Amino acid sequence: MKRNLLLIIILMGSVRLTEAQVTISAEVRPRTEFRNGFKTLTDESRDPAFFTEQRSRLYLDYADSAFKLRVAFQDIRIWGETGQIFKEEYGKTFISEAWGQYYFTSDFSIKIGRQIISYDNQRFIGGLEWAQQGRRHDAALLIFEPGNSKLHFGLAYNQDDDVPEQGFLQSPGANYYSVNGNYKTFQYGWFNHQLKEGSLSLLAFNAGYQNADSTVSFKQTFGLVASKKVAGLKLAGDFYYQTGELNKNKVNALLAGVNATFSTPVTPLTLGVEYVSGKDDSDTSSDVRSFSPDFGTNHMHNGFMDYFYVGPANGTVGVTDVYFKTNFGLGFGALKMDVHQFMTGSSQLDTEGDKLSKNMGTEVDLVFIKKLKGGVVWNLGYSQMFGSDTMEALRGGDHTALQCWAWTMITFKPTLFTSK
């Protein structure tokens, strides 16, 4: 790996600079976390977690008049998990991105390879860059971007290496895709148009998931995302509907959200509500009624403590999230504050068959951001969940115990070389 990396750097450095631009950049991002009720409720029998996880990246970018290319190497590790003296380690350094984009014209191109796919507010399709590893797709995109409009078509087909280079799909197990949580295939179209002080996006996404009997179930997601400024007030909303099949069960689910941001002399204030459908406990059908934001950056939504759709998907409960967000300068930095009131997105029952209260709890998130010299950014965060009886009944743990998460992160992102 090290020899190959050095060779790539040498080759990119030898490119004729008058014909192309070469950029080499890096990122080092260690994050220390104290977790005590992160993602789900804890109790007194469980010790908190405390660790530092680091992301290290090297980006190699090439661009000329005909095409662009990026290769990004990534290393993810928890401090101390590898000894000081070792001969080998397993699966921690890998290619994060490797794609080429060829331009037929200045407006029309094709982008192929391992890449980030991220649109709009990242609710359904996002890069997941908060997670140290991020989210990547092996896919091909047709991109048409004339003027104020963008039109993307994407497709992917996945096959693991259980049966390498199979000659016949009829061979035993040859057509079965066994990677958990991933799609076997997708096709989508995304359209965006920039309006005067606003934007409108439309999405149609078809994803095929492997069934245990080697057949494929196809689930469709249709989305609309819009924003508009009106007399100093910014309105934004999104609506997604899911249909089709998942594990041969019919899908009928939705997500709807709206928010308004008010500008004040001191700070912007955002008020909003989001509903993510769930399935009632009394519903005995096999239909899937819980919406899944399959490829989104879900840490951006429903609170930073990741109780919903990050790791545990909240089962089939769904969620209604009423939130308030703001941020303001402190002279030496900036402070971001979010408050979420969480309620179930469906009707849930306790062990005796009685209906649970919809109130799941309140979360408060505080993040301090400081920009240091040289473009270095330091973050310091604290979040606390005030869980309810309903949250405890659904998740376990003890809602009366302290449920908190504290973290600090510093990000270095220097440009090491550019041919300009």
C-alpha positions in Angstrom: 0.0 0.0 0.0 2.7 2.5 0.9 4.7 1.8 -2.3 1.6 2.2 -4.4 0.7 5.4 -2.7 4.2 6.8 -3.2 4.1 5.8 -6.9 0.8 7.7 -7.4 2.2 10.8 -5.8 5.3 10.7 -8.0 3.2 10.2 -11.2 0.7 13.0 -10.4 3.6 15.3 -9.6 5.2 14.6 -13.0 2.1 15.7 -14.9 2.6 18.7 -17.3 1.3 21.5 -15.2 0.4 23.6 -18.2 -2.3 21.0 -19.2 -3.8 19.9 -15.9 -4.2 20.9 -12.3 -3.0 18.5 -9.6 -3.9 19.0 -5.9 -2.8 16.9 -2.9 -4.6 17.5 0.3 -5.0 15.8 3.7 -7.2 15.5 6.7 -6.5 14.5 10.2 -9.6 14.4 12.5 -9.4 12.8 16.0 -12.6 12.9 18.1 -12.7 12.0 21.8 -16.1 10.9 23.1 -17.7 10.2 26.5 -20.8 8.1 26.0 -23.3 7.5 28.8 -26.7 6.9 27.2 -25.6 7.6 23.6 -28.0 6.0 21.0 -30.1 4.3 23.7 -30.8 4.6 27.4 -28.3 3.4 29.9 -28.6 2.4 33.6 -26.4 2.2 36.7 -25.2 -1.3 35.9 -23.4 -0.1 32.7 -20.1 1.8 32.7 -19.8 4.8 30.4 -17.6 4.5 27.3 -14.6 6.8 26.8 -12.4 6.6 23.7 -10.7 8.5 20.9 -11.3 7.6 17.3 -9.3 9.2 14.5 -9.8 9.7 10.8 -6.8 10.3 8.5 -7.2 10.9 4.8 -5.0 11.8 1.8 -6.7 13.2 -1.3 -5.2 13.1 -4.7 -7.1 15.2 -7.3 -6.4 15.7 -11.0 -8.3 17.9 -13.4 -7.9 19.0 -17.0 -10.2 20.1 -19.8 -11.6 16.6 -20.5 -12.0 14.9 -17.1 -11.5 15.0 -13.3 -10.2 12.2 -11.1 -10.0 11.7 -7.4 -8.4 9.0 -5.3 -8.7 9.3 -1.5 -7.0 7.0 1.0 -8.5 6.7 4.5 -7.4 5.2 7.8 -9.9 4.8 10.7 -8.7 3.7 14.1 -9.4 3.9 17.8 -6.3 5.1 19.7 -4.4 2.2 21.3 -6.2 -0.7 19.5 -2.9 -1.5 17.7 0.3 -2.2 19.6 3.3 0.2 19.3 5.3 -2.6 17.7 3.5 -4.7 15.1 4.0 -6.3 11.7 0.4 -6.3 10.3 -3.0 -4.9 11.0 -6.4 -5.6 9.5 -8.8 -3.6 7.4 -8.2 -0.1 8.7 -6.6 1.5 5.7 -8.6 1.5 2.5 -9.7 3.6 -0.5 -12.5 6.0 0.5 -13.0 7.4 -3.0 -11.8 6.5 -6.4 -13.7 8.0 -9.3 -13.3 9.6 -12.7 -15.6 12.2 -14.3 -15.5 12.6 -18.1 -17.0 15.8 -19.6 -18.6 15.3 -23.0 -19.5 19.0 -22.8 -19.1 21.6 -20.1 -22.7 20.7 -19.0 -22.8 17.0 -19.6 -20.6 14.4 -17.9 -20.4 10.9 -16.6 -18.9 10.1 -13.2 -17.9 6.5 -12.5 -16.4 4.8 -9.5 -16.4 4.8 -5.7 -17.9 8.1 -4.7 -19.9 10.3 -2.3 -23.5 10.8 -3.4 -25.2 13.6 -1.5 -28.2 15.8 -2.2 -30.2 18.6 -0.7 -30.5 18.4 3.1 -29.0 14.8 3.0 -32.2 13.4 4.6 -32.4 10.5 2.2 -29.1 10.6 0.3 -26.0 12.0 2.1 -22.3 11.6 2.6 -22.5 10.7 6.3 -19.2 12.6 6.9 -19.9 13.0 10.6 -19.1 9.3 10.9 -15.4 8.8 10.6 -15.7 6.3 7.8 -18.4 8.2 5.8 -20.7 6.6 3.3 -19.6 5.7 -0.3 -21.3 4.1 -3.3 -19.8 2.1 -6.2 -21.9 3.7 -8.9 -22.2 5.4 -12.3 -23.8 8.9 -12.7 -24.9 10.7 -15.7 -24.8 14.4 -14.9 -26.5 17.3 -16.8 -26.1 20.7 -15.3 -27.1 23.6 -17.6 -27.6 27.0 -16.0 -29.6 27.0 -12.8 -30.8 23.4 -13.2 -29.2 20.0 -12.4 -30.3 16.6 -13.6 -28.6 13.4 -12.3 -29.2 9.8 -13.2 -27.5 7.1 -11.1 -27.2 3.4 -11.2 -25.4 0.6 -9.4 -25.2 -3.1 -9.3 -23.5 -5.0 -6.4 -22.0 -8.5 -6.3 -19.8 -9.8 -3.5 -17.0 -12.2 -4.0 -18.6 -15.4 -2.7 -18.7 -16.6 -6.3 -15.9 -14.7 -8.1 -16.3 -14.0 -11.8 -19.2 -16.5 -12.1 -19.8 -17.9 -15.6 -23.5 -18.6 -15.0 -25.9 -16.8 -12.7 -27.7 -20.1 -12.3 -24.8 -21.6 -10.5 -25.6 -22.4 -6.8 -25.4 -19.1 -4.8 -23.9 -17.2 -7.8 -26.6 -14.5 -7.8 -27.0 -14.0 -4.1 -25.7 -10.8 -2.6 -24.9 -11.3 1.1 -23.6 -8.0 2.3 -25.9 -7.0 5.2 -27.7 -3.7 5.0 -26.7 -2.9 1.4 -28.7 -2.8 -1.8 -28.0 -5.2 -4.7 -29.0 -2.5 -7.2 -30.3 1.0 -7.5 -31.5 3.4 -10.2 -32.5 7.0 -9.5 -33.2 10.4 -11.0 -32.6 13.7 -9.2 -33.6 17.1 -10.4 -32.8 20.4 -8.8 -33.7 23.9 -9.9 -32.5 27.1 -8.3 -35.3 29.6 -7.9 -35.0 33.3 -6.9 -34.1 33.0 -3.2 -35.0 29.4 -3.1 -34.7 25.9 -4.7 -36.8 22.9 -5.7 -35.6 19.3 -5.9 -37.4 16.1 -7.0 -36.1 12.6 -6.4 -37.2 9.1 -7.7 -35.1 6.3 -6.3 -35.6 2.5 -6.9 -33.5 0.2 -4.7 -33.4 -3.6 -5.1 -32.7 -5.7 -1.9 -31.7 -9.4 -2.0 -34.2 -11.8 -0.5 -33.2 -15.0 1.3 -34.3 -17.1 -1.7 -32.1 -15.0 -4.2 -35.1 -13.1 -5.6 -35.0 -9.3 -5.3 -37.5 -6.9 -3.7 -37.7 -3.4 -5.1 -38.6 -0.4 -3.0 -39.3 3.0 -4.4 -38.8 6.3 -2.7 -40.2 9.6 -4.1 -39.1 12.9 -2.6 -39.7 16.6 -2.9 -37.4 19.1 -1.1 -38.1 22.9 -1.4 -37.0 26.2 0.2 -38.0 29.8 -0.2 -37.2 33.1 1.4 -40.2 35.4 2.0 -39.7 38.8 3.5 -36.7 37.8 5.7 -38.3 34.5 6.6 -36.8 31.3 5.2 -39.3 28.4 4.7 -38.1 24.9 4.0 -39.8 21.5 3.8 -39.4 18.0 2.5 -41.7 15.1 1.8 -40.8 11.5 1.0 -43.1 8.6 0.2 -41.9 4.9 0.1 -43.8 2.1 -1.8 -42.9 -1.2 -3.5 -41.7 -4.2 -1.6 -39.1 -5.1 1.1 -38.5 -8.8 1.9 -41.6 -9.4 -0.3 -43.8 -7.3 2.1 -45.6 -4.3 0.8 -44.2 -0.9 1.7 -46.4 2.2 2.5 -44.4 4.8 4.5 -43.7 8.5 4.5 -41.6 11.3 6.0 -42.8 14.9 6.1 -41.0 17.9 7.6 -41.3 21.7 7.5 -39.4 24.5 9.3 -39.1 28.3 9.3 -36.0 30.3 10.1 -36.5 33.9 11.5 -33.6 36.4 11.3 -33.1 38.5 14.4 -30.5 41.1 15.2 -28.7 38.6 17.4 -29.2 35.1 15.9 -31.3 33.1 13.5 -34.1 31.1 15.1 -35.5 27.9 13.5 -38.7 26.2 14.5 -39.7 23.0 12.8 -41.5 19.6 13.0 -40.8 16.3 11.3 -42.9 13.2 11.1 -41.4 9.8 10.3 -44.0 7.2 10.0 -44.0 4.0 12.1 -46.2 1.0 12.5 -48.9 0.7 15.2 -48.5 -2.2 17.6 -52.1 -3.1 16.9 -51.3 -3.5 13.1 -50.9 -7.3 12.6 -50.4 -7.0 8.8 -47.0 -7.8 7.2 -46.9 -4.4 5.5 -43.9 -2.1 6.1 -45.3 1.2 7.4 -42.1 2.6 9.0 -40.2 5.0 6.8 -36.4 4.4 6.4 -34.0 7.2 5.4 -31.8 4.6 3.9 -28.8 6.5 2.7 -29.1 9.8 4.6 -26.8 11.6 6.9 -29.1 10.9 9.8 -26.9 12.4 12.5 -27.9 15.8 11.1 -31.6 15.1 12.0 -33.5 14.0 15.1 -30.8 15.0 17.6 -27.0 14.5 17.9 -27.3 11.6 20.4 -28.3 9.4 17.4 -31.4 7.7 19.0 -33.1 7.5 15.7 -32.0 5.9 12.4 -28.3 5.8 13.3 -27.3 2.3 14.4 -30.6 1.2 15.9 -33.4 2.3 13.6 -36.0 2.7 16.4 -37.7 -0.5 15.3 -41.0 0.3 13.7 -41.9 3.0 16.1 -41.2 6.0 13.9 -40.8 9.5 15.4 -42.4 12.9 15.5 -39.7 15.5 16.2 -40.6 19.1 17.2 -37.4 21.2 17.3 -35.9 24.6 18.0 -32.4 25.5 16.6 -30.2 28.5 16.9 -26.6 29.6 16.8 -24.8 32.8 17.8 -21.4 34.3 18.0 -19.5 34.5 21.3 -16.7 36.8 20.2 -14.1 34.0 20.4 -16.2 31.4 18.6 -19.8 30.3 17.9 -22.3 28.3 19.9 -25.0 26.1 18.3 -28.0 25.0 20.3 -30.7 22.5 19.4 -33.7 21.3 21.4 -35.8 18.4 20.3 -39.1 17.1 21.7 -39.5 13.5 20.6 -42.8 11.6 20.3 -43.6 8.3 18.7 -44.6 8.2 15.0 -47.2 5.4 15.8 -49.3 4.0 18.5 -47.4 1.7 20.9 -48.5 -0.6 23.6 -46.9 -1.7 26.9 -46.5 -5.3 28.0 -50.0 -5.3 29.4 -51.6 -4.1 26.2 -52.2 -0.5 27.4 -51.4 2.4 25.1 -48.1 4.1 25.9 -47.8 7.9 26.0 -46.4 9.3 22.7 -43.9 11.4 24.6 -40.4 9.8 24.3 -38.3 12.5 25.8 -36.4 15.8 25.2 -32.9 16.2 24.0 -30.7 19.3 24.3 -27.6 19.6 22.1 -24.8 22.2 22.5 -21.9 22.6 20.2 -19.1 25.1 20.4 -17.1 25.9 17.2 -13.8 27.7 17.1 -11.8 28.4 14.0 -8.1 28.4 14.8 -5.2 29.6 12.7 -4.5 27.9 9.4 -8.0 26.8 8.9 -8.0 24.4 11.8 -11.4 23.9 13.4 -12.1 22.8 17.0 -15.4 21.5 18.2 -16.7 20.9 21.7 -20.1 19.3 22.3 -22.4 18.2 25.0 -25.9 16.6 24.7 -28.4 15.3 27.2 -31.4 13.2 26.8 -34.3 13.6 29.3 -36.0 10.3 28.5 -39.6 9.3 29.5 -41.4 6.2 30.7 -42.3 5.5 27.0 -38.6 5.6 25.9 -37.7 3.2 28.7 -40.6 0.8 27.8 -39.4 0.9 24.1 -35.7 0.8 24.6 -34.9 -0.5 28.1 -32.5 1.1 30.4 -33.4 3.6 33.1 -34.8 7.0 32.0 -34.2 8.5 35.4 -30.4 7.9 35.1 -28.1 10.6 33.6 -28.2 10.2 29.8 -25.5 12.3 28.3 -22.8 12.5 25.6 -19.7 14.8 25.5 -17.2 15.1 22.8 -14.4 17.2 21.4 -12.9 17.1 17.9 -10.2 19.0 16.1 -9.9 19.0 12.3 -6.8 19.7 10.2 -7.4 19.9 6.5 -4.3 21.4 4.8 -3.6 21.6 1.0 -0.1 20.0 0.7 0.4 20.8 -3.0 -1.3 22.4 -5.9 0.0 23.0 -9.4 -1.9 26.3 -10.0 
